[in-house]
Amino acid sequence: MNTEHGILFSDAYQKSLKEQFYHADEDPEHGARLFFENSGGSLRLKKAVEVKCAVEQFPDCPERVRGRGLELQSYVKNGTKEILEVVFGAKSGALLTELSASQAMYQAVGAVMENVKWGTNAVTSSLEHPSAHDAVEYYCNKTGREFRVVPANKTTGGIDPDEVMKYVDKDTCLLSIMAASNISGNIMDIKEITRRAREINPDIYVVSDAVQHAPHAVIDVEDWGVDIANFAPYKFFGIRGCGYAYVSDRVAVMPHHKLIHKEADVWSLGTPTPANFAAMMAVIDYVCSIGSHFCDAADRRALYVEGMNRIHLQERALLYRMLEGTKEVPGLRHIKNVEVYVDMEDLTYKDLIIAMGIRGIEYSECVQKYLEHGVTVFERLRSSMYSKRIVEALGIEGAIRVSPLHCNSADDIDRFLKITAKIAESVS
Ligand SMILES: Cc1ncc(COP(=O)(O)O)c(C=O)c1O
């Protein structure tokens, strides 16, 4: 089957998925809208929010060995196992839990950089979110190592493995490259980057920020060969207030903040939050349910992988439609005054995140115009510390980031295109 331009879900199936999310087509106070800002916090699965609320109703301590407390404990136990094995695809290692993905990143990178005594430098890329970029810089400063930054490919919007290898040497202690960009949507070839970095230095620790990739495609820490990867449930159909990271066996046992008498590879500090794990298990159930719609595997990871691959194909089809349009509705590539930044023909290296602009309209003003037409998107500007380095690295002034989700329909994309054409027309 040719999947170059993705495969759309049937209309009925897409509708059945959208119904499982809150407020997918409207804001109860602000009215009908297209929510195309899933990179800033994705649509919420009803089941994830409901189970969070249901589990929070019980006061029992999740560290008890009987009754309700034991039940609450099972969410933590099963949730930890499922996040590690089903979401990260880990066969070993440990789960680090924090209040945010950024905290998880700092903890994991700090453990490596402070415990490893060899290596005179660490490497990251100019496209990283500040949490991954700054964690490496902070610990380089703290441990007296040279901080190196790989530039982006300004044409594709990605990080090239060849370029990374110019910065890695036998004294590189840690390499941190994101799995997908939160601005250009580019997917990095983490497996190839890890493989080649280990040819230079077999002991190197490899980190991948998977926060933006997690809701769009499969994470496979074993196949990628990384030591650390993280994600945030609120960007992944779930809830705010938690961030998770996988750490490999060799990182898991490094000295870190933990109660002294707990096992060496325990990374949660203090009483865990069963409701957060229950909510994440609802997200995993949802992805597996998509998997079981398309295949009859029995294994949870196999179902999850199938589900994610289907989500990815649906999103690629939406991305293609967004760029090319149809006979009736021109796509972004064909609307006068519209620019798609770091656009590429080959969509197999893109998640459903588009950086664009409309010539003649300043980004913030344009986002406001979209809002007035019932579309929520977001501007990434040089004036924001979150975006400055990244838009500069891509060689653009700024961008409007457009990020729909797999549960959107082809009609949603067409509506967005018609609104874009109307906004673009107003400047000509
Ligand atoms: C790629 C990437 N990494 C990390 C983060 C940080 O996530 P959090 O705010 O949950 O710490 C974000 C948030 O936007 C992100 O886009």
PDBQT file of the ligand as one rigid body, heavy atoms in Angstrom, charges set to zero:
ROOT
HETATM    1  C1  LIG A 501       9.375  19.566  22.597  1.00  0.00    +0.000 C 
HETATM    2  C2  LIG A 501       8.990  19.947  23.992  1.00  0.00    +0.000 A 
HETATM    3  N1  LIG A 501       9.714  19.498  25.029  1.00  0.00    +0.000 NA
HETATM    4  C3  LIG A 501       9.412  19.803  26.294  1.00  0.00    +0.000 A 
HETATM    5  C4  LIG A 501       8.340  20.598  26.595  1.00  0.00    +0.000 A 
HETATM    6  C5  LIG A 501       8.095  20.948  28.026  1.00  0.00    +0.000 C 
HETATM    7  O1  LIG A 501       6.961  20.360  28.546  1.00  0.00    +0.000 OA
HETATM    8  P1  LIG A 501       6.460  20.828  30.006  1.00  0.00    +0.000 P 
HETATM    9  O2  LIG A 501       5.978  22.217  29.864  1.00  0.00    +0.000 OA
HETATM   10  O3  LIG A 501       5.400  19.862  30.356  1.00  0.00    +0.000 OA
HETATM   11  O4  LIG A 501       7.575  20.711  30.928  1.00  0.00    +0.000 OA
HETATM   12  C6  LIG A 501       7.547  21.102  25.567  1.00  0.00    +0.000 A 
HETATM   13  C7  LIG A 501       6.416  22.015  25.858  1.00  0.00    +0.000 C 
HETATM   14  O5  LIG A 501       5.989  22.784  25.045  1.00  0.00    +0.000 OA
HETATM   15  C8  LIG A 501       7.875  20.766  24.231  1.00  0.00    +0.000 A 
HETATM   16  O6  LIG A 501       7.165  21.224  23.193  1.00  0.00    +0.000 OA
ENDROOT
TORSDOF 0
